[in-house]
Amino acid sequence: MISERATVRTSEVGRGVVVGDFAVVEEGVVLGDGVVVHPLAVIRTGAVLAAGVEVFPGALIGREPKGAGATARPISFRRHLYIGEHTQIGPHAIIYYDTRIGASTLIGDGASIREGCVVGDRCIIARYVTLNYHVTVGDRTKIMDLSHITGNTKIGEDVFISTLVATTNDNALGAKGYDEEGIKGPTICRGVMVGAGANILPRVVVGEGAIVGAGAVVTGDVPPHKLVTGIPARVVRNV
C-alpha cells in the first residue's frame, strides 16, 4: 500500500510494498518485495532495497557526501547503495551513497554510515554509532551505542565492540593534511571483544580472539588471544 500523501517517483516497486505518509522515494530507486518505508523517510535515486527491508521514520537513504570546503580529504563516491534482505534502518539513521549493507542487519536509531562502507550480514550497528568513510565490518559483528569507527578501519567477523569506544586514524591529528596511504584506522580481527570506553589508536592491529578491557588505550598491536588492559594497554593474560 502506498499512501496518497507519499511521493513515489520510481516504477521499480515490488509486491506488497508499503510507503507511509510524506515519505519520498525518488526516481530510479528499487524497492524489493515486501519493503516497508515508514512516514517521512527519504530514499534517494540510486538506492536498491532488497526484499523485506524496513526503513523507519525520518531515515535518509542516499546522503550525498559533501565537504563544504572544510575537509582535507577529497570527496568521491558512486551514486549507488545497496541494502540487503530483511535489514532494518532505524529512525533518523543516515546511510550515505556508495555503501553496501548486508542481509538481516540492524542499523540503530540515529546511526550514520558514510561513503565507501561495507557492512556484512547479521550485524548490529547500534544507536548513534558512526562509521566514517571506507570502513569494512564483517558478518555477525556488533558495534554498540555511541561508538565511533574512524575512516579506513577494517573490522572482522564475529567482533563485539561495546559502547563509547573510540578509534582514530591520524597520529598527527590532521597537522600534516590528508594522505590516503598514511591515514589508517585500526584493524580489528575476527572474534575480538572491545570493552566500553576503550580507545584504539591508528594502524593498531588487534589480533584474532583478543580482548581489550574497558577504558584501555591501545597504542600498539595486540597479539591474538590476549587480554590487554590499562593506559597504555598491556598484556595481562591469555584468553
N, C-alpha and C positions, 0 to 999 in steps of 0.2 A: 504494500500500500504506500503510495506516495502522496504526502499531504499537498493539498491545493495551495498551501502557503509556503511550500518549499520551492526553491529554484533548481531545477534539474535540466541541464543542457546536454547531457550525454544521451546517446541512444544505446549504449552498451550496458544494459541493465538486465541482470539475470532474473530467474524465477524467485518469487517470494521476497523480493527486496522491500524494505521499509525505510522511508525517508521522512523524518519528522518536520514539524513546523519550523520555518525560517532557516532550515539547513540549505547550504549551497553546494551543488555538485556541478563542476564545470564541464565544458565540452571535452571529450576525449578520455574522461575517467572511465575505468572499467569496474563495474560492481558485480561481483560474482553472485551465484545463487545464495539466497538467504542472508545477504548483508543487511545490517541494521545501522542506519545513520540517524542518531538522535538529534533533537532540535538544536539549532544554532551551530552545528558542526559545519566546517568548511572543507571540501575535498577539491584540490586544485588539479588543473589539467596535467596529465601525465601519471597520475596515481592509478595503481592497479590494486584492487582489494579482492582477494580470493574469497571463496565460498565461506560463509559463516562469520566473517569479520564483523565486529561490533564497534562502532565509534560513538563515544558518549558526548554529552552536550558540551559545546564550546571548543572541542578539539580542532586543531588546524593540521590538515594532512597536505603537505606540499608547500612548506615555507621556503621562500627563496632566500638563500644566504646573502647578506649584504654587509659591507664593512664600514659604510658611512665615511670613508676616507680616513678612518682611525686605525685600522688593523695593519700590522706589518706583514701578515701572511696574505698572499694573493688569493682571491676568492675565485674558485672554479667549481663547476658542478654540471651534472646532467639533469635535465628537467624530467626526471622519471623517478618513481619509487614503487616498491612492491611490499605488500603486507600479506603474509601467509594465512592459510585457512584457520579459522576459529580464533584468531588473535583478537584481543580486546585492547582498545585505545581509550584510556581514562579521560575524564572531564578535563578540558583545558590543556591536555598534552599537546606538544608541538613536534611534528615529525617533518624534518627538512627534506627537500629534494635530494636525490642521489643516495637514498638509503634503501636497505633491504632488511625486512623483519620476518623471521621465520614463522612457522605454524604454532598455534596453541601457546602463544607468548602473551604475557600480561604487561602492558605499559600503564604505569600508575598515574594517578591524578597529577597534572602539572609537570610531568616529566618532559625533558627536552632532548631530542636526538638529532644531532647535526649531520651535515652532508658527509658522505663517504663512510658512514657507519654501516656495519653488518651485524645483526643480532640473530642468534640461532633460534632453534626450536625449543619450546617449553621453557623459556626463560622468564624471569621476573625482573623488570626494570621498574622499581617501586616509586612511590610518591616523591615528586620533586627531585628525582635523580637527573643529573645532567651528563650526557655523553657528548663530549666535544668531537671535533671532526676526526674522521678516519680511525674510529675505534672499532675493533673486532671483538665480539662477545660470543663465546662458544655455546653449544647446546646445553640446556639444563642449568645454566648459571643464574644465580640470584644476586642482585645488587639492591641493597635495602635503602630506605628513605634518606634523602638529602645527601647522598654521596656524590662526589664529582669524579668522573673519569676523564682525564685530560686527553688532548689530541695525540694521535699516533700511539695509542696504547693497544696492546694485544692481551686478551683475556681468554683462557682456555675453557674447556668443557668442565661442567660439574664444580665450578668455583662458587664459593659463598663469600660475599662482601657485605659486612654489616653496615650499620647506619653511620653517617657523618665521616666516612672515610674520604681522605683527600689524596689525589695523585697529581704529580706535576711533571712537566716535560722540558724545563729550561733552567739549568743551574745558574745562568747569567741573569735570570729574571727580566728578560727582554732587552737588556742593555746592548746586546750585540745584533739586534734585529732578528729576522726570521731566516733560518737556514733549514731547508727541508731535510737534509741529512743529519743535522745536528740536534734538531728539536724532536726528542723521542720520549714518550712516556714509558712506564714500566712494562715488562712482560710478566704476566701472572699465569703460571702454568696450570695444567689440569689438576683439579681436586684441591686447590689451595683454599684455605679459610682465613679471612681477614677480620680481626675484631674491631669493635666500634671505635671510631675516632683515630684510627691509625693513619699515618702519613707515609706514603711511598714515593720516594724521590725519582728523578729522571733516570732512565736507562737501567734501573734495577731489574734483575731477573729473580723472581720468587719461584723456586723450583717446585716440581710436582709434589703434591701432597703436603706441602709445608703449611705451618700455621703462624700467622702474625698476630701477636697479642694486642689487646685493646690499648690504644694510646701510644703504640710503638711508633718510632720514627725510623724508617728503614732507609739507610743511606748506602748500603752495599748489598750485593747479591745474597740471597738466602738459599742454602743448599736444600735439595729435595728432602722431604720427610723430617724436617727440623722445626722446632718451636723457637721463635725469636720473640723477645720482649725488650722493653726499655727504650731509653733515649741516650745514645743511638741504640738501635736494636742489636742484641747479641743472642747467639745460640744458647738456649737453656737446656734443652734435652732433645732426644729423638722423639719422633711421633710414631 
